[in-house]
Amino acid sequence: MMALTCSVLLVVGICILIYYSDLFVDASSSLSINLKIPKIIVALTIASFGTCMPELAISFNSIRSGNVDMTLANVIGSSIVNILLIVGVAAIVKPIKVKDRTVKKELPLLVLITAAFYFLISDGLFKKGAVSSLIRADAIMLLWWFLVFIFYIVIVVRKNKNEELGKPKYPLKKSIILILLSMVAIIISSDIVVDNAVLLAEQIGISQKVITMTIIVIGTSLPELTMTVESARKGEFDMAVGNIIGTNIFNICIVLGLPIAIFGTVSSASFNLLDTTVVLLAAVIFAIFGFSDKELTRREGVCMVLIFIVYYAYVLAT
């Protein structure tokens, strides 16, 4: 009976998630047109920050409870899932066109911030056998990179404030209300999906390791998945790409950096150099594929998903 209830709630949660992700894309697009700012800026800020709320809550709760494995898995797993799985699936659904500015500025910024995270946490690179860790000083450095990201956004808004963006689907006030409503619904429905997926997994005897690395990490990325795929399907490519770039930057700098800056050092022997290397590799692949022909093709999407499958097969086998 418990398994049946969890299954029903799981399906209901997914349906709500898909519906409000679709509404969020339309409302965010309308907001950018009404405010005369590029759609990618809305995706880099409102969309990405809003969909990161589940990860931020998990990060704070797990650090407070001393479960640093979940804290790091939350960010490492989400960063890999967001690019290799979500962008890959979206590109398979519909090839994603990438603007010249995104290739030259936003994607390199993502690679730089991811590289900073990689070198800060990869203690094994500099000392053999060292455990992966981030200290408060590292977290402050990540927060500094976030300020650089915000500074870049301010510059882009000022340079493109008179850009012609078309006719909005909703007026300004309705766009704001729908965005707020959608964000709340997306976060709540993603919680419903994750919680019931965990309960269902426990009912049928799946291990805690599998639950953490699949249901929790992928489950909290469902808002990004549905929003990115819907954006690609509708041809809102700036929203699709910007959502993932902004989400990964927010994950690394705020979801990980902020709680560590507050609570102090986290370290974990559960994550090795390969895990952090895949995080950096995903960002580099995203930039390279975006640079080639200014489009993420279906073939490139398949390649990303295959890399994701290989990495996760390794994670679940160890």
C-alpha positions in Angstrom: 0.0 0.0 0.0 2.9 2.3 0.9 4.6 1.6 -2.4 1.4 2.4 -4.3 0.9 5.7 -2.5 4.5 6.7 -3.2 4.1 5.8 -6.9 0.9 7.9 -7.3 2.5 10.9 -5.6 5.6 10.5 -7.7 3.6 10.6 -10.9 1.5 13.6 -9.7 4.7 15.4 -8.7 6.3 14.9 -12.1 3.1 16.2 -13.8 3.1 19.3 -11.7 6.8 19.8 -12.3 6.4 19.6 -16.1 3.4 21.9 -16.2 4.9 24.7 -14.1 8.3 24.4 -15.8 6.5 25.1 -19.1 4.7 28.1 -17.5 8.0 29.4 -16.0 9.7 29.4 -19.4 6.9 31.5 -20.9 6.6 33.9 -17.9 10.4 34.4 -17.8 10.6 35.1 -21.5 7.7 37.6 -21.1 9.5 39.3 -18.2 12.7 39.8 -20.2 10.8 41.3 -23.1 8.8 43.6 -20.7 11.9 44.8 -19.0 13.9 45.0 -22.3 16.7 42.8 -21.0 18.2 39.8 -22.8 16.5 36.5 -22.1 19.8 34.8 -21.2 20.1 37.3 -18.3 16.7 36.1 -16.9 17.9 32.5 -17.4 21.3 33.2 -15.7 19.6 34.8 -12.7 15.9 34.2 -11.9 15.6 30.8 -13.6 18.9 29.3 -12.4 18.8 30.7 -8.8 15.1 29.7 -8.4 15.7 26.1 -9.5 18.8 25.9 -7.2 16.7 26.4 -4.0 16.3 22.6 -3.3 20.1 22.1 -3.6 20.8 25.1 -1.3 18.4 23.8 1.3 20.0 20.3 1.1 23.5 21.8 1.4 22.8 23.8 4.5 20.9 20.9 6.2 23.5 18.3 5.4 26.4 20.5 6.6 24.6 21.3 9.8 24.0 17.6 10.4 27.6 16.7 9.7 26.7 14.8 6.5 29.4 16.3 4.3 29.2 13.5 1.7 25.7 14.7 0.8 26.9 18.3 0.7 29.6 17.5 -1.8 27.5 14.9 -3.7 24.8 17.6 -4.0 27.1 20.0 -5.9 29.4 17.5 -7.7 26.5 15.4 -8.8 24.3 18.3 -9.8 27.1 20.0 -11.9 27.6 16.8 -13.8 23.9 16.0 -14.3 23.1 19.5 -15.3 25.5 19.5 -18.3 26.0 15.9 -19.4 22.5 14.6 -18.8 20.2 17.7 -19.0 21.9 19.6 -21.8 22.6 16.3 -23.6 18.9 15.3 -23.4 17.8 18.8 -24.5 20.1 18.8 -27.5 18.7 15.4 -28.5 15.2 16.7 -28.3 16.1 19.7 -30.4 19.6 21.0 -31.4 20.4 24.0 -29.3 21.7 27.2 -31.1 24.3 29.1 -29.0 24.8 32.8 -29.4 28.3 34.2 -30.1 28.3 36.2 -26.8 27.6 33.0 -24.9 30.4 31.2 -26.6 32.9 34.0 -26.0 31.9 35.1 -22.5 29.3 33.0 -20.5 30.7 29.5 -21.3 34.4 30.6 -20.6 33.2 32.1 -17.3 31.6 28.8 -16.4 34.8 27.0 -17.3 36.9 29.4 -15.2 34.7 29.1 -12.1 34.5 25.3 -12.5 38.3 25.2 -12.8 38.7 27.3 -9.7 36.5 24.8 -7.8 38.5 21.9 -9.2 41.8 23.2 -8.1 40.5 24.3 -4.7 39.0 20.9 -3.8 41.5 18.6 -5.5 44.1 18.4 -2.7 45.3 15.1 -4.2 46.8 17.0 -7.0 49.3 18.7 -4.7 49.7 16.1 -1.9 49.5 12.3 -2.6 46.8 10.6 -0.6 45.2 13.9 0.6 41.5 13.9 1.3 39.3 16.3 -0.9 38.4 19.3 1.2 37.3 22.9 1.1 38.2 25.4 3.9 36.6 28.7 4.7 39.2 30.6 2.6 38.3 28.4 -0.4 34.6 29.2 0.1 35.4 33.0 0.2 37.2 32.6 -3.1 34.2 30.9 -4.6 32.0 33.7 -3.3 34.4 36.2 -4.9 33.9 34.5 -8.3 30.2 34.8 -7.8 30.6 38.6 -7.5 32.5 38.5 -10.8 29.6 36.7 -12.4 27.1 39.3 -11.0 29.3 42.1 -12.2 29.3 40.6 -15.7 25.5 40.4 -15.7 25.2 44.1 -14.8 27.5 45.0 -17.7 25.4 42.9 -20.2 22.2 44.4 -19.0 23.5 47.9 -19.5 24.9 47.2 -22.9 21.6 45.5 -24.2 18.9 47.5 -22.4 17.6 48.8 -25.8 17.6 45.5 -27.6 14.5 44.6 -29.5 13.0 41.4 -28.1 9.6 41.0 -29.6 6.1 40.9 -28.1 5.6 39.5 -24.6 3.0 36.7 -24.0 2.1 38.2 -20.6 2.1 41.8 -19.2 4.8 42.7 -16.6 2.8 42.1 -13.4 1.3 38.8 -14.6 4.8 37.6 -15.6 6.2 38.3 -12.1 3.3 36.6 -10.4 3.5 33.6 -12.7 7.3 33.3 -12.2 6.9 33.4 -8.4 4.0 30.9 -8.5 5.9 28.6 -10.8 9.1 28.7 -8.7 7.2 27.7 -5.6 5.3 25.0 -7.5 8.6 23.7 -9.0 10.4 23.5 -5.7 7.5 21.9 -3.9 6.8 19.4 -6.6 10.5 18.5 -6.9 10.5 17.8 -3.1 7.4 15.6 -3.6 9.2 13.7 -6.4 12.4 13.2 -4.4 10.8 12.3 -1.1 8.5 9.7 -2.6 11.2 8.3 -4.9 13.4 7.8 -1.8 10.5 6.1 0.1 9.7 3.9 -2.9 13.3 2.9 -3.3 13.5 2.0 0.4 10.3 0.0 0.1 11.8 -2.1 -2.8 15.2 -2.5 -1.2 17.5 -0.2 -3.1 20.7 0.8 -1.3 21.3 4.2 0.3 24.3 4.8 -2.0 22.1 4.3 -5.1 19.4 6.5 -3.6 21.9 9.4 -2.9 23.7 9.3 -6.2 20.7 8.9 -8.4 17.3 9.8 -6.8 18.6 12.7 -4.6 21.0 14.3 -7.1 19.0 13.7 -10.2 15.7 14.4 -8.4 16.8 17.8 -7.2 17.9 18.5 -10.8 14.4 17.8 -12.2 13.4 21.5 -12.3 16.5 22.2 -14.4 15.8 19.2 -16.6 12.1 20.0 -17.3 12.9 23.8 -17.8 15.8 23.2 -20.1 14.1 20.6 -22.3 10.9 22.8 -22.5 13.0 25.9 -23.4 14.9 23.9 -26.1 11.6 22.5 -27.5 10.1 26.0 -27.7 13.2 27.4 -29.4 14.1 29.5 -26.3 17.7 28.6 -26.6 19.0 31.5 -24.5 16.8 30.2 -21.7 18.0 26.6 -22.1 21.7 27.4 -22.1 21.6 30.3 -19.6 19.6 28.2 -17.1 22.4 25.6 -17.0 25.3 28.0 -16.9 23.7 30.1 -14.2 22.7 27.0 -12.2 26.2 25.5 -12.2 27.8 28.8 -11.2 25.2 29.2 -8.4 25.7 25.6 -7.3 29.5 25.9 -7.0 29.7 29.5 -5.6 26.6 29.7 -3.4 25.2 26.2 -2.7 28.7 25.0 -1.7 30.6 28.3 -1.0 28.1 30.0 1.3 27.5 27.2 3.9 31.2 26.4 4.1 32.0 30.1 4.6 29.5 30.0 7.5 30.2 26.6 9.1 33.8 26.0 8.1 35.8 23.2 6.5 34.3 20.2 4.8 36.3 17.1 3.7 35.4 13.7 2.3 37.3 10.6 1.4 34.2 9.4 -0.7 35.2 11.7 -3.6 38.4 11.3 -5.5 40.2 13.1 -8.3 38.1 11.4 -11.0 34.8 12.9 -9.6 36.1 16.5 -9.6 37.8 15.9 -13.0 34.5 14.9 -14.5 32.9 18.1 -13.2 35.6 20.2 -15.0 35.4 17.9 -18.1 31.7 18.5 -18.4 32.1 22.3 -18.4 34.9 22.1 -21.0 32.9 19.8 -23.2 29.9 22.1 -23.0 32.2 25.0 -24.1 33.8 23.1 -26.9 30.5 21.8 -28.3 29.0 25.3 -28.0 32.0 26.8 -29.9 31.7 24.3 -32.8 29.2 25.8 -35.3 27.5 27.7 -32.5 25.2 24.8 -32.0 24.8 21.7 -29.7 23.8 19.0 -32.2 21.9 15.8 -31.5 25.1 13.8 -32.0 26.9 16.0 -29.4 23.9 15.5 -27.1 24.2 11.7 -27.4 27.9 12.0 -26.7 27.2 13.9 -23.5 24.6 11.4 -22.3 26.9 8.5 -23.0 29.7 10.1 -21.0 27.2 10.6 -18.2 26.2 6.9 -18.3 29.8 5.7 -18.2 30.6 7.9 -15.2 27.5 6.9 -13.3 28.1 3.2 -14.1 31.6 3.7 -12.5 30.1 5.5 -9.4 27.5 2.8 -8.8 30.0 0.0 -9.3 32.5 1.4 -6.7 
